[in-house]
Amino acid sequence: MVTRNDLDINSFQKSLKAQKKKVEQNIETLQTELNVLAAEDEIDDDGDMAEIEIENTKNQKILHHLEDELDEIDSALSRIQKGTYGICEKTGQKIPIERLEANPMARTIVDE
């Protein structure tokens, strides 16, 4: 098994945890906003209602994206714990440090 003695794992872990905290805060904010929109039941204007529906749809898509990002962060943190962080899931080779610095959640040498 390939190991990564050339990485400052603590630095990557710290960065991922900070990113996770930001994403969790964004998710919480967005969920609050969605709950407020869902509580709007006294809207009589069709234009306002359409605008709220568009905003809700947009927020749902953003929320889904943030939840996916959170899953990727958790996966990267799990790989750190397992000792497989920075190893390509497809080839078993080391992921270049430059790639990990640009995308600490990278699973492979190159995205396909």
TAGI-V967150 format. One record per pair of residues at least 6 apart in sequence whose ideal C-beta (glycine too) atoms are under 6 Angstrom apart, sorted by the first residue. I is the first residue (numbers start at 1). J is the second residue. Records with the same first field share a line. If there is no record, write none. Layout:
I: J + J
This chain:
2: 87
4: 86
7: 86
9: 80
12: 104
13: 80
15: 104
16: 73 + 76 + 77 + 104
19: 73
20: 73
23: 66 + 69 + 70
26: 66
27: 66
30: 59 + 63
34: 59
37: 52 + 56
43: 49
72: 105
76: 105
79: 85
86: 95 + 100
88: 95 + 108 + 109
89: 107 + 108
90: 108
95: 106 + 109
99: 106
100: 106
